[in-house]
Amino acid sequence: MSIAYFLMTHDNIAQLTRLLRAIHDPAHCILIHVDAKSPAGFRREVAQLAGRWPNVHLMRSRKVRW
C-alpha cells in the first residue's frame, strides 16, 4: 500500500531528518514544502536532504501564515 505525506516546515533540520527517517518507505510519496520566509541556508539543507531519496520531492516555496 502506498501512502502520500505532505510535510510543511520552516526550521529545525534535525527534527525534519528524524521524521523523514521514521516515515520513509520506498513505496511512499513524500512532498515537502519549506516556508519562503525560511533562511536560504535551511532551504538548501532541505533540498540536500530530499535529494537522498527518489520518492521525496520539494514543492515551490510560498509564504505561509503559521
Residue pairs with C-beta under 8 A, 6 or more apart in sequence:
1 27
2 27
2 28
2 29
3 25
3 27
3 28
3 29
4 28
4 29
4 30
4 31
5 23
5 28
5 29
5 30
5 31
6 31
6 33
7 16
7 19
7 20
7 30
7 31
7 32
7 33
8 32
8 33
8 35
8 64
9 16
9 32
9 33
9 34
9 35
9 38
9 46
10 34
10 35
10 37
10 38
10 42
10 64
10 66
11 38
11 39
11 42
13 42
13 45
13 46
13 49
16 32
16 46
16 49
17 49
20 30
20 49
20 53
20 56
23 30
24 30
24 53
24 56
26 53
26 55
27 55
28 55
29 55
29 57
30 53
30 55
30 56
30 57
31 57
31 58
31 59
32 46
32 50
32 56
32 57
32 58
32 59
33 58
33 59
33 61
33 62
33 64
34 42
34 43
34 46
34 58
34 59
34 61
35 61
35 62
35 63
35 64
35 66
36 61
36 62
36 63
36 64
37 63
37 64
38 61
43 61
46 58
47 58
49 56
50 56
50 57
50 58
